[in-house]
Amino acid sequence: KELKERKVIKAIISYAVVTFVIMQLVEILFPIFELPAWASKFVILLLLISFPIVLFISWTFDFSRDGIRKEKSNTSNMAVVVIIGLVVSFIIYRIVFNNNNAHIQLDNKYLAILPFNNFSKNPGDEYLSDGMTEDITMQLAKIKDLNVISRTSVMQYKEEKKNIKKIANELGVNFILEGSVRRVNENIRVVTQLIDASLDKHIWSESYDTDINGVLNVHKTISEVIAEKLLGNLTKEEKQSLQSFSTKSHNAHNHYIIAKNLVDRGLSADKYDFLEQAISELINAIKLDDNFVEAYSLLVEAHLLSYWISYDRTPRRLEKAKEILDKVRNKGQGNPFYHRSQGLYHYWGFRNYALALQEFDKALEINPNYADVLETKAYIFRRLGKYSEAIELFQRAKALNPNSYGIYNQIVYTQLRTGQHDGVKEEIENGITKSVDNVSLRLAKIWVELEQSGNINVAINSINELYQITGSEIILPVMFDFYLTNGNMKLAEETAKKIPDAITLNRQYYMYKPITKNMALGIVFHKQSRYSERDSYLIAEIGIIKQKLLKNPGDHELHRRLGIAYAYLGKNTEAIFELRLAVSMLDIGVDALYGPFYLYSLAEANNLIGN
């Protein structure tokens, strides 16, 4: 009763409302103005210290329109009120600050590090923010009990303005780390905050001031703090892994980040010159730091990729990769990037799946969140005909790289090979939402419908509609094949004339037959018995293939294409020789994925010559 009469309860309610408003402003404004974390802690402490003072003042004085009047007070009662205020403040302090230091109790912790914003005036400083994103992701991915989303999936949010909950839902994560980098001359400020995505609540924030030479240490500090916030105390080995990093050279690191982006762009755009540019950047990185294992590893991958995708299948490419691997063998032990590149050497260079899988397992033991390694293991299992195991690995990779529509392509394509269509359409639809321009998934959808219905006319209507919408040239060879199957030679010829001269790298678009413009026109004229026209196009195609074989001797795909061209030209002996050679190079026992297509081409050639 006395509390009510002295308006203490009213004061408590008013103070609570004001405190709530202040804390909301702190949470919103402090990150915007890049204020350090201690500033918000100071505000909280000030509010807690003020609470018993407010109780004392409200008990002692009466505030009214007539002015401030001191009330008669029972000293013992007043002391009780102040003590209660102190106890309440202490309890709140313990809850707030202990919770701030405690780790989050969740069984499955999925974390995404969003692209750090570049708040520098110079757009050229963007490599600093990209590097911060890359490094924190790479470091935290080493922690076994954290599921860290791949950099590939998060980079698409660099230019997008979406709220945190929507991003978290798309990525399937509980927590999000975001931040910014600002450079003024040689001084750098990094501001970052950890967010509980389910509650859209800030768990932790901090700012770091350093110079250009110390920026590489900031990501180590942030990585360790985030790991402790989410997991609690780290083991000695985990702390050591978070503190280990391949280079102390800021400039070497910049060359590495640029090269990594070039390799990614080269793969997505089928641009070989990007690989050469990446190799040049990596050589510069290594000149600045001869101990930079990640740079050496990516350099190996760039050489091997050139070999694997038939940009340059000369033995010298493999020799270069081997020389680099041997040079850093001792330094690379225990580095997941080195073990991945060693695995790729065995896989892409020699199809030695056993040795490749050993190296990939070593990489995953060090970095359990290495989505690229999980995906590459899936490719090997698929080539071994172990489709169920491959799909399981692809699904694990997808959980860590949920915005990679390429993984959806691979899951769908693998399921098509099993003949099991359950869930395929759902996978296709989910993948299409990740990339509205994803032509290969839309093509796969048409293939699924064709396999289920057997109605080629419906498939032709669907693929024509897809071509009209997208205008993508990669659709044309499939459309051509559909017209051939349906016996519509007029439309097959019209489509053949639109096919580009160069064949795309992705054989999955064509399912079984590699078709260029010359090859398509040669085939359609053969079927119409227009032999002189057929001969001119097929002879031109054979000449192009032979020139490519001079540059890339031993390319099984080129030998296959050469055999098909000879078969339609009526050069029976040459056709069977080339196709048997191709089959021997990509035997079905070595490659259960593409090996059957080579056998199919050999069967097609035998059929053409009446055998």
C-alpha positions in Angstrom: 0.0 0.0 0.0 2.8 2.4 0.9 4.6 1.6 -2.4 1.4 2.6 -4.2 0.9 5.7 -2.2 4.4 6.9 -2.8 4.0 6.2 -6.5 6.9 3.7 -6.5 5.0 1.2 -8.6 4.2 3.9 -11.1 7.9 4.9 -11.2 8.9 1.3 -11.8 6.5 0.9 -14.7 7.6 4.2 -16.3 11.2 3.3 -15.9 10.6 -0.1 -17.5 8.9 1.5 -20.5 11.8 4.0 -20.9 14.4 1.3 -20.6 12.7 -0.8 -23.3 12.6 2.1 -25.7 16.3 2.9 -25.0 17.3 -0.7 -25.6 15.4 -0.8 -28.9 17.2 2.3 -30.0 20.6 0.9 -29.0 19.9 -2.3 -30.9 18.9 -0.5 -34.1 21.2 2.6 -34.1 24.5 1.4 -32.6 25.3 -1.0 -35.4 24.4 1.6 -38.0 26.8 4.1 -36.5 29.4 1.3 -36.0 29.7 2.0 -32.3 31.8 -0.6 -30.4 30.2 -3.4 -28.3 31.3 -1.8 -25.0 29.1 1.2 -25.8 25.9 -0.9 -25.6 27.2 -2.7 -22.5 27.8 0.7 -20.9 24.2 1.8 -21.6 22.9 -1.4 -20.0 25.1 -1.0 -16.9 24.0 2.7 -16.6 20.3 1.6 -16.7 20.9 -1.1 -14.1 22.7 1.3 -11.8 20.0 3.9 -12.2 17.2 1.5 -11.2 17.8 1.5 -7.4 18.4 5.2 -7.6 15.0 5.7 -9.2 13.4 3.6 -6.4 15.1 5.7 -3.8 14.0 9.0 -5.4 10.4 7.9 -6.0 10.2 6.6 -2.3 11.8 9.8 -0.9 10.2 12.5 -3.0 6.8 13.3 -4.3 6.6 14.8 -7.7 3.5 16.9 -8.4 2.3 20.0 -10.1 3.0 21.9 -7.0 6.7 20.9 -7.1 8.9 18.4 -5.5 8.2 17.6 -1.8 10.2 15.3 0.4 8.1 12.6 2.1 8.4 11.5 5.6 10.1 8.1 5.5 10.5 5.0 7.5 14.3 4.4 7.1 14.0 0.7 7.4 11.3 0.5 4.8 13.3 2.7 2.5 16.4 0.5 2.9 14.3 -2.6 2.0 13.1 -0.9 -1.2 16.7 0.1 -2.2 18.0 -3.4 -1.4 15.2 -4.9 -3.5 16.3 -2.6 -6.4 19.9 -3.6 -6.0 19.0 -7.3 -6.0 16.8 -6.9 -9.1 19.6 -5.0 -10.9 22.1 -7.7 -10.0 19.9 -10.5 -11.1 19.2 -8.8 -14.5 23.0 -8.1 -14.8 23.7 -11.8 -14.3 21.1 -12.9 -16.8 22.1 -10.4 -19.5 25.9 -10.7 -19.2 26.1 -14.4 -18.5 23.8 -15.1 -21.4 26.0 -12.9 -23.5 29.0 -15.2 -22.7 27.1 -18.5 -22.8 26.9 -20.6 -25.9 23.6 -21.3 -27.6 22.0 -24.7 -26.7 21.0 -26.2 -30.1 21.7 -29.6 -31.4 22.2 -28.5 -35.1 23.8 -25.2 -35.6 23.8 -23.9 -39.1 25.6 -20.6 -39.7 25.8 -18.4 -42.8 28.5 -15.6 -43.1 26.8 -13.1 -45.4 29.0 -11.0 -47.7 30.6 -8.2 -45.7 29.7 -4.7 -47.0 32.4 -2.5 -48.4 31.8 0.9 -46.8 35.1 2.3 -48.2 34.9 5.3 -50.6 37.0 3.4 -53.1 35.1 0.5 -54.8 38.5 -1.1 -55.5 38.7 -2.0 -51.8 35.9 -4.5 -52.2 38.5 -7.3 -52.2 38.9 -6.5 -48.4 35.2 -7.2 -47.7 35.2 -10.3 -50.0 38.3 -11.6 -48.3 36.8 -11.1 -44.8 33.8 -13.2 -45.9 35.9 -15.9 -47.5 38.3 -16.1 -44.5 35.8 -16.3 -41.7 33.8 -18.9 -43.7 36.9 -21.0 -44.3 38.0 -20.8 -40.7 34.7 -21.7 -39.1 34.1 -24.5 -41.6 36.9 -26.4 -39.8 34.8 -26.8 -36.6 33.1 -30.2 -36.7 30.0 -29.2 -34.7 29.2 -26.2 -36.8 27.5 -26.5 -40.2 28.8 -23.5 -42.1 27.1 -22.6 -45.4 29.4 -22.5 -48.4 30.7 -19.1 -49.7 29.2 -20.0 -53.1 25.7 -19.9 -51.7 26.0 -16.7 -49.7 27.7 -14.5 -52.3 24.4 -14.0 -54.2 23.2 -11.9 -51.3 26.0 -9.4 -52.0 23.7 -7.3 -54.3 20.3 -8.4 -52.8 18.4 -6.5 -50.1 16.5 -9.1 -48.2 15.6 -9.3 -44.5 17.5 -11.7 -42.3 14.6 -14.1 -41.7 14.0 -14.6 -45.4 17.7 -15.2 -46.1 17.9 -17.6 -43.1 14.9 -19.5 -44.4 16.4 -19.8 -48.0 19.7 -21.0 -46.6 18.2 -23.2 -43.9 20.3 -21.7 -41.1 19.8 -20.8 -37.4 22.4 -18.0 -37.2 23.7 -15.3 -39.5 26.9 -13.3 -39.2 27.0 -10.0 -41.1 29.4 -7.1 -41.1 31.2 -4.3 -43.0 34.7 -3.2 -43.8 35.6 0.5 -44.0 39.1 1.7 -45.2 40.4 5.2 -44.7 44.0 5.4 -46.0 45.8 2.6 -44.2 43.3 2.4 -41.4 40.6 -0.3 -41.4 37.5 -0.7 -39.3 35.6 -4.0 -39.3 32.1 -4.1 -37.7 30.3 -7.4 -37.3 27.3 -8.9 -35.6 25.9 -12.3 -34.9 22.2 -12.7 -35.3 19.8 -15.4 -34.0 17.8 -15.7 -37.2 14.8 -17.5 -35.7 14.3 -14.5 -33.3 15.8 -11.9 -35.5 17.8 -10.9 -32.4 21.4 -9.7 -32.1 23.4 -12.1 -29.9 26.8 -10.3 -30.2 28.4 -7.4 -32.0 31.9 -5.9 -32.0 34.1 -3.5 -34.0 37.8 -3.9 -34.7 40.2 -1.1 -35.6 43.5 -2.1 -37.4 45.8 -1.1 -40.2 46.1 -2.8 -43.6 48.8 -5.1 -42.3 46.8 -6.4 -39.4 43.5 -7.0 -41.2 44.3 -10.8 -41.6 44.3 -11.2 -37.8 40.8 -9.8 -37.5 39.1 -12.7 -39.1 40.9 -15.1 -36.7 39.6 -13.2 -33.7 36.0 -13.0 -35.1 36.1 -16.7 -36.0 37.1 -17.8 -32.5 34.5 -15.5 -30.8 31.7 -16.8 -33.0 32.7 -20.4 -32.4 32.7 -19.9 -28.6 29.3 -18.0 -28.8 27.8 -21.0 -30.6 29.6 -23.9 -29.0 31.0 -22.8 -25.7 34.6 -23.7 -24.8 36.7 -24.9 -27.7 39.2 -27.7 -27.6 42.9 -26.8 -27.8 43.0 -28.4 -31.3 40.0 -26.3 -32.4 41.6 -23.1 -31.2 44.8 -23.9 -33.0 42.9 -24.6 -36.2 41.1 -21.3 -36.0 44.4 -19.4 -35.5 46.3 -21.2 -38.3 46.3 -19.4 -41.7 48.5 -19.9 -44.7 49.7 -16.4 -45.3 50.6 -13.3 -43.4 51.0 -11.3 -46.6 48.0 -9.0 -47.2 48.9 -8.5 -50.9 49.4 -12.3 -51.5 46.0 -12.8 -50.0 44.4 -10.3 -52.3 45.8 -12.1 -55.4 44.4 -15.3 -54.0 40.9 -13.9 -53.6 40.9 -12.4 -57.1 42.1 -15.8 -58.5 39.4 -17.7 -56.6 36.7 -15.4 -58.1 38.2 -15.9 -61.6 38.1 -19.7 -61.3 34.5 -19.6 -60.2 33.6 -17.3 -63.1 35.5 -19.4 -65.6 33.5 -22.5 -64.6 30.1 -20.8 -64.7 30.7 -19.0 -68.1 32.9 -21.7 -69.8 35.6 -19.0 -70.2 39.1 -20.5 -70.5 40.8 -17.2 -70.4 39.6 -16.7 -66.8 41.6 -19.8 -65.8 44.7 -18.3 -67.4 44.1 -15.0 -65.5 43.7 -17.0 -62.3 46.9 -18.8 -62.8 48.7 -15.5 -63.3 47.2 -14.1 -60.1 48.2 -17.2 -58.1 51.8 -17.0 -59.4 51.9 -13.4 -58.1 50.5 -14.5 -54.8 53.2 -17.2 -54.4 56.0 -14.8 -55.3 54.9 -12.7 -52.3 54.6 -15.7 -50.0 56.3 -18.9 -50.9 54.6 -20.7 -48.0 51.0 -19.9 -49.1 49.6 -23.5 -49.4 46.1 -22.4 -50.4 47.5 -20.5 -53.3 49.6 -23.5 -54.4 46.5 -25.7 -54.1 44.3 -23.4 -56.2 47.0 -23.2 -58.8 47.1 -27.0 -59.0 43.3 -27.0 -59.4 43.4 -24.4 -62.2 45.9 -26.5 -64.2 43.9 -29.7 -63.6 40.6 -28.0 -64.5 42.2 -26.9 -67.9 43.1 -30.6 -68.5 39.8 -32.1 -67.3 37.5 -29.8 -69.4 39.6 -30.4 -72.5 40.9 -26.8 -72.7 44.4 -28.2 -72.6 44.9 -32.0 -72.3 48.6 -32.0 -73.0 50.7 -34.1 -70.5 52.5 -30.8 -69.6 49.4 -29.7 -67.7 49.5 -32.7 -65.4 53.3 -32.4 -65.1 52.9 -28.8 -63.8 50.3 -29.9 -61.3 52.5 -32.7 -60.1 55.5 -30.3 -59.7 53.5 -28.0 -57.5 52.1 -30.8 -55.4 55.6 -32.2 -54.8 57.0 -28.8 -53.9 54.5 -28.2 -51.1 53.9 -31.8 -50.0 55.4 -31.3 -46.5 53.8 -27.9 -46.0 50.4 -29.2 -47.2 50.0 -32.1 -44.8 47.0 -31.3 -42.6 45.7 -28.6 -45.0 42.3 -29.5 -46.5 42.9 -27.5 -49.7 46.1 -29.3 -50.3 44.4 -32.7 -49.8 41.6 -31.7 -52.1 44.0 -30.7 -54.9 46.0 -33.9 -54.4 42.7 -35.8 -54.8 41.8 -33.9 -57.9 45.1 -34.8 -59.4 44.3 -38.5 -59.0 40.7 -38.1 -60.2 40.9 -35.6 -63.0 44.4 -36.6 -64.1 44.2 -40.4 -64.0 40.7 -41.5 -62.9 42.4 -43.2 -59.9 39.3 -43.1 -57.8 40.7 -45.0 -54.8 43.6 -42.6 -54.3 41.4 -39.6 -54.9 38.8 -40.7 -52.3 41.6 -41.2 -49.7 42.7 -37.6 -50.2 39.2 -36.3 -50.1 38.5 -38.1 -46.8 41.6 -36.5 -45.3 40.3 -33.1 -46.4 36.9 -33.8 -44.8 38.5 -35.0 -41.6 40.1 -31.6 -41.3 37.2 -29.6 -42.7 33.8 -31.4 -42.3 32.0 -28.6 -43.9 33.9 -28.8 -47.2 30.9 -28.8 -49.6 33.1 -28.9 -52.7 34.8 -32.1 -51.5 31.5 -33.8 -50.7 30.2 -32.9 -54.2 33.4 -34.2 -55.9 33.2 -37.5 -53.9 29.6 -37.8 -55.2 30.9 -37.5 -58.8 33.3 -40.4 -58.2 30.6 -42.6 -56.6 28.4 -41.8 -59.6 31.1 -42.8 -62.1 31.4 -46.1 -60.1 27.7 -46.7 -60.6 27.0 -46.2 -56.9 24.1 -43.8 -57.6 22.4 -44.0 -54.2 25.6 -43.2 -52.4 26.2 -40.3 -54.8 22.8 -38.9 -54.2 23.3 -39.0 -50.4 26.6 -37.1 -50.8 25.0 -34.6 -53.1 22.3 -34.0 -50.5 24.9 -33.4 -47.8 26.7 -30.9 -50.1 23.3 -29.2 -50.9 22.7 -28.7 -47.1 26.0 -26.7 -46.9 25.6 -25.0 -50.3 21.8 -24.6 -50.6 21.8 -22.0 -53.3 24.0 -23.9 -55.8 21.6 -24.8 -58.5 24.4 -27.0 -60.0 23.9 -29.5 -57.2 20.2 -29.7 -57.9 21.2 -30.4 -61.6 23.4 -33.3 -60.4 20.9 -34.8 -58.1 18.2 -34.8 -60.8 20.6 -36.1 -63.4 21.7 -38.9 -61.1 18.1 -39.9 -60.3 17.3 -40.0 -64.0 20.1 -42.6 -64.4 18.6 -44.8 -61.7 15.2 -44.8 -63.5 13.5 -43.8 -60.2 11.5 -40.6 -60.7 10.1 -40.3 -57.1 10.8 -36.7 -55.9 12.6 -35.7 -59.1 10.0 -33.1 -60.1 10.1 -31.5 -56.6 13.9 -31.4 -56.8 13.6 -29.7 -60.2 11.1 -27.1 -58.9 13.2 -26.4 -55.8 16.3 -26.0 -58.0 14.6 -23.6 -60.5 13.8 -21.3 -57.6 17.5 -20.9 -57.0 18.1 -19.7 -60.6 15.3 -18.7 -62.8 17.7 -18.9 -65.8 18.5 -22.6 -65.1 18.0 -24.1 -68.5 19.5 -27.5 -67.7 16.9 -28.2 -64.9 14.1 -27.2 -67.3 15.5 -29.6 -69.9 15.7 -32.3 -67.3 12.0 -31.7 -66.5 11.2 -32.3 -70.2 13.2 -35.5 -70.1 11.4 -36.8 -67.1 8.0 -36.1 -68.7 9.2 -37.8 -71.9 10.4 -40.9 -70.0 7.2 -41.1 -68.1 4.8 -40.6 -71.0 6.8 -41.7 -74.0 5.0 -38.9 -76.0 7.6 -37.2 -78.2 5.1 -34.7 -79.5 4.5 -33.3 -76.0 8.2 -33.1 -75.5 8.7 -31.2 -78.7 6.0 -28.7 -77.7 7.7 -28.3 -74.3 11.2 -27.8 -75.7 9.9 -25.3 -78.3 8.2 -23.3 -75.6 11.4 -23.4 -73.5 13.5 -22.1 -76.4 11.1 -19.3 -77.1 11.2 -18.2 -73.5 15.0 -18.5 -73.0 16.6 -18.3 -76.5 19.3 -20.5 -75.1 21.5 -22.2 -77.8 22.2 -25.2 -75.5 18.6 -26.3 -76.1 19.0 -26.6 -79.9 20.9 -30.0 -80.0 18.2 -31.6 -77.9 15.5 -30.1 -80.0 17.3 -31.4 -83.1 17.4 -34.9 -81.7 13.7 -34.8 -80.9 12.8 -33.8 -84.5 15.0 -36.6 -85.8 13.3 -39.1 -83.5 9.9 -37.8 -84.7 11.0 -38.0 -88.4 10.5 -34.3 -89.0 13.5 -33.7 -91.2 12.5 -30.1 -92.3 12.4 -28.8 -88.7 15.5 -30.9 -87.8 17.4 -29.1 -90.7 16.1 -25.7 -89.6 17.2 -26.4 -86.0 20.6 -27.7 -87.1 21.4 -24.5 -88.9 20.9 -22.6 -85.6 23.3 -24.9 -83.5 26.5 -23.1 -82.6 29.8 -24.3 -84.2 31.4 -25.0 -80.8 30.1 -27.6 -78.4 29.4 -26.8 -74.8 31.3 -28.4 -72.1 28.3 -29.9 -70.4 27.5 -33.2 -72.1 24.5 -33.7 -69.9 22.5 -31.3 -72.1 22.7 -33.8 -74.9 22.2 -37.0 -72.9 24.2 -39.2 -75.3 25.1 -37.5 -78.6 27.7 -34.7 -78.9 26.3 -32.4 -81.7 27.8 -29.4 -83.3 26.3 -27.5 -86.3 28.5 -29.5 -88.9 27.6 -32.8 -87.2 23.9 -32.0 -87.1 23.7 -31.0 -90.7 25.7 -34.0 -91.8 23.4 -36.3 -90.0 20.1 -34.7 -91.2 21.4 -34.7 -94.8 22.4 -38.3 -94.5 18.9 -39.3 -93.4 17.5 -37.4 -96.4 20.1 -39.1 -98.8 21.5 -35.7 -99.7 25.0 -37.2 -99.7 27.0 -34.4 -101.4 25.8 -31.9 -98.8 26.3 -34.4 -96.0 29.9 -35.0 -97.1 30.9 -31.3 -97.1 29.7 -30.8 -93.5 31.1 -34.0 -92.1 34.5 -33.6 -93.8 34.6 -30.1 -92.3 33.8 -31.5 -88.9 36.4 -34.2 -89.2 39.0 -31.6 -90.1 38.1 -29.5 -87.0 38.3 -32.6 -84.7 41.7 -33.7 -86.0 43.1 -30.2 -85.4 41.8 -30.3 -81.8 43.4 -33.8 -81.4 46.7 -32.3 -82.3 46.4 -30.0 -79.3 44.7 -32.5 -77.0 45.9 -36.0 -77.9 44.1 -38.8 -76.1 40.9 -36.8 -75.6 38.3 -39.7 -75.6 35.4 -37.3 -76.4 37.1 -36.1 -79.5 37.8 -39.7 -80.7 34.1 -40.4 -80.1 33.0 -37.4 -82.1 35.4 -38.4 -84.9 34.0 -41.9 -85.0 30.4 -40.7 -85.3 31.4 -38.3 -88.1 33.1 -41.2 -90.0 30.1 -43.5 -89.5 27.7 -41.0 -91.1 30.2 -40.3 -93.8 30.3 -44.1 -94.6 33.9 -44.5 -93.6 33.2 -47.8 -91.8 36.7 -49.0 -90.9 37.7 -45.6 -89.5 34.4 -45.2 -87.6 34.7 -48.5 -85.8 38.4 -47.9 -85.0 37.8 -44.5 -83.5 34.8 -45.5 -81.5 36.4 -48.7 -80.1 39.4 -46.5 -79.2 37.0 -44.1 -77.4 35.3 -47.0 -75.6 38.6 -48.4 -74.5 39.6 -45.0 -73.1 36.3 -44.6 -71.2 35.2 -48.1 -70.4 32.0 -48.6 -68.6 33.9 -50.2 -65.8 35.9 -47.0 -65.4 33.0 -44.6 -65.9 29.5 -46.0 -65.4 28.1 -42.5 -66.0 29.4 -41.7 -69.5 30.8 -45.1 -70.5 27.3 -46.3 -71.7 27.0 -43.3 -74.1 30.3 -44.4 -75.8 28.9 -47.9 -76.1 25.7 -46.4 -77.6 27.7 -44.5 -80.2 29.6 -47.7 -81.1 26.2 -49.5 -81.5 24.9 -46.6 -83.6 27.9 -46.9 -85.9 27.5 -50.6 -86.3 23.8 -50.1 -87.1 24.7 -47.6 -89.8 27.0 -50.0 -91.5 24.5 -52.8 -91.3 26.3 -54.9 -88.6 
